[in-house]
Structure formats: structure tokens, C-alpha cells
Amino acid sequence: MSLEIEREGVNLIVRVYGDLDLHTVDNLRMEIEDRLDQEVGIKNMILNLEDVDFIDSSGLGFIIGRYKRISNHGGELKLINVKNSINKVFELSGILKIVDVFPSEREALKAV
């Protein structure tokens, strides 16, 4: 698993490459939390899941944790480029009741 993190104004854009599971979420969480702690003024997060093929309960917990952190500071978490198989997991888990999914980065940026 690897990731790219980019800042665009008050938005943190995170591109995830690989699975979101028990073996990968701790490193991902640490990198994102470090970035949020170091940079002032980040309000929203856009999580690009285009290259994520698998997610387990640890991955769902990771997303819910980032949602809580961002929303507690008045921001929004948006998911983009979610594959159908991952979207089904999101539907079953109820995560789509709290987080919006967009087909592209541009559309998610317009919504925040």
C-alpha cells in the first residue's frame, strides 16, 4: 500500500494505492494524521480510492475515523473513484449515510 497526499487550499487530497485492510491502515492513518497535525488550515479531506481493490473492517474503521476527525473540525470527508465492489461494502456497512461519493476529484472539490 502506498499513498500520495496533496494539499489544495483547505482540502487534503489523499490517493490510496493498494488494499485498505488490517495490514495497511495503521501506516496510512499515521501519515495522514501527521499531515493534519503539521499543516494549519486543512478543513476537508478527499479520499481517492480508484486504486483500492479490497477493503475490510479495518479499512472501514479507518474511513470512519477520518470522517470523525474532519467533521469534528467543521469539515467534510468525500470519497471519489470508488469501484463497484467497494461501493457494495460501503452500502452494506451504512457508511454512505455519512460520507458522499463522487466520480471525480473535480466534482468532490466543487461540493466542499
C-alpha positions in Angstrom: 0.0 0.0 0.0 1.2 3.5 -0.8 -0.3 6.9 -0.9 0.1 10.4 -2.3 -1.0 13.4 -0.2 -1.6 16.8 -1.8 -3.0 20.0 -0.4 -5.3 22.2 -2.5 -6.4 25.2 -0.5 -8.2 24.0 2.6 -8.5 20.5 1.1 -6.3 17.5 1.7 -6.4 15.1 -1.2 -5.3 11.6 -0.4 -4.7 9.0 -3.2 -4.6 5.4 -1.9 -2.8 2.7 -3.9 -3.5 -0.9 -2.7 -5.8 -2.5 -0.2 -7.3 -0.9 2.9 -7.0 -3.7 5.4 -5.6 -4.7 8.8 -2.1 -4.8 7.4 -2.1 -1.3 5.8 -4.4 1.1 7.6 -2.0 1.9 10.5 0.7 3.3 8.3 -1.9 5.2 6.3 -3.5 6.6 9.4 -0.2 7.7 10.8 0.8 9.5 7.6 -2.5 11.3 7.3 -2.6 12.2 11.0 0.9 13.6 10.8 0.0 15.7 7.8 -3.2 17.0 9.5 -1.2 17.8 12.7 1.6 19.6 10.8 -0.4 21.8 8.5 -2.7 24.6 9.6 -6.0 25.3 7.9 -6.9 22.0 6.4 -10.7 21.6 6.6 -11.7 18.9 4.2 -10.4 15.6 3.0 -11.0 13.9 -0.3 -10.0 10.2 -0.3 -9.4 8.8 -3.8 -10.0 5.1 -3.8 -9.5 4.5 -7.6 -6.7 2.0 -7.0 -8.2 0.2 -4.0 -9.5 -3.3 -4.8 -10.2 -4.6 -1.3 -11.4 -3.1 2.0 -12.1 -4.9 5.3 -13.5 -3.8 8.6 -10.2 -2.1 9.5 -10.4 -0.1 6.3 -14.0 0.9 7.1 -12.8 1.9 10.6 -10.1 4.0 9.1 -12.6 5.9 6.9 -15.0 6.4 9.8 -12.1 7.7 12.0 -11.0 10.2 9.3 -14.7 11.3 9.0 -14.9 11.9 12.7 -11.7 13.9 12.8 -12.6 16.1 9.9 -16.2 16.6 10.8 -15.3 17.5 14.4 -13.4 20.4 13.0 -16.3 21.5 10.8 -15.0 19.9 7.6 -16.2 17.2 5.2 -14.8 13.9 4.0 -15.6 13.0 0.4 -14.8 9.7 -1.3 -14.0 9.5 -5.0 -13.5 6.9 -7.8 -15.0 4.1 -5.7 -15.1 0.7 -7.5 -18.4 -1.2 -7.6 -17.2 -3.9 -5.3 -16.0 -1.4 -2.7 -19.2 0.6 -3.1 -21.2 -2.5 -2.2 -19.3 -2.9 1.0 -20.0 0.8 1.8 -23.7 0.2 1.1 -23.9 -2.8 3.4 -21.9 -1.0 6.2 -24.0 2.1 6.1 -21.0 4.4 5.5 -22.8 6.0 2.6 -25.2 7.6 5.1 -22.5 9.8 6.4 -20.0 10.1 3.6 -20.7 11.3 0.0 -19.1 9.5 -3.0 -18.2 11.4 -6.2 -17.0 10.2 -9.6 -14.1 12.7 -9.8 -11.8 14.9 -7.8 -13.2 18.0 -9.5 -16.8 17.2 -8.5 -15.8 16.5 -4.9 -13.9 19.8 -4.8 -16.9 21.6 -6.0 -19.0 20.0 -3.2 -16.8 21.1 -0.3 
